[in-house]
């Protein structure tokens, strides 16, 4: 089993074998991620971070992953801290940072930005989220979470809930779950339905996916409630956002007696009540930790270590 990709741009570029390779490696690296063991496979290597959009979990977990592997990190956490404020182009910034680093992690507000960067630099590029497009490393840690909780991915029943139109995490995740024969339910207001091109792709590949606007309709049948926030920053019309925000909210009472877990890519706003946090249902903080071993596995797969 090996990893075939030079860059990590879209989950659609992955084969099932690529995904299984990363999940297997992540499991082996988990003791290092938990600071129970040490590792130096990335000693002497540098990871370049180019974050044009805010991030907490993705940025910090990538930095943690590289440091747990013995490597170093450079870069910027917001565009305002770079020469972008002086008018430097994305291409020039990427070329410059790639001269200092062995791989780049790019988050940008424009869909397609990470793939563009991969075309202009000679080091591996990892997409850490591009607008409303893709977030492939989040998808890998989501799959890893499901595998660690249930011991499998295939055969699960997963409901994706909330902002399915602008949510890049659910765009990536739906494609990946389809590879594993997962039955999906898409729960959203009509205005935030899963994009039609994604629905077309899933149905073309014989993936079972139903659409509804009711959480109650899916609660008794699913293994995973995957909640997303309504993303104010993605809405071109603030009035549309104000009409929809708070449309779905999960609390501990509505989960009682259910055989499921609750996941969320975070940050949350008000879509999951804090009373879920300390129940057996809430897995979102555990999910956030799993970003470290998964991203460690990706870095090991993409960056060639010193012999």
Buried (B, 14 or more C-beta within 10 A) or exposed (E): EEBEBEBBBBBEBBEEEBBBBBBBBBBEBBEBBEEEEEBEBBEEBBBBBBBBBEBEBBBBBBBBBBBBBBBBBEBBBEBEEBEBEEEEEBEEBBBBBBEEBBBBBBBBBBBBBBBBBBEBBEBBBBBBBBBBBBBBBBBBBBBBBBBBBBEEBEEBBBBBBBBBBBBBBBBBBBBBBBBBEBBBBBBBBEBBBBBEEBBEBBEEEEBEBEBBBEBEEBBEEBBBBBBBBBBBEBBEEEEEBEEBBEBBEBEBEBBEEBEBBBBBBBEBEEBBBEEBEEEEBBBBEEBBBBBBBBBBBBBBBBBEBEE
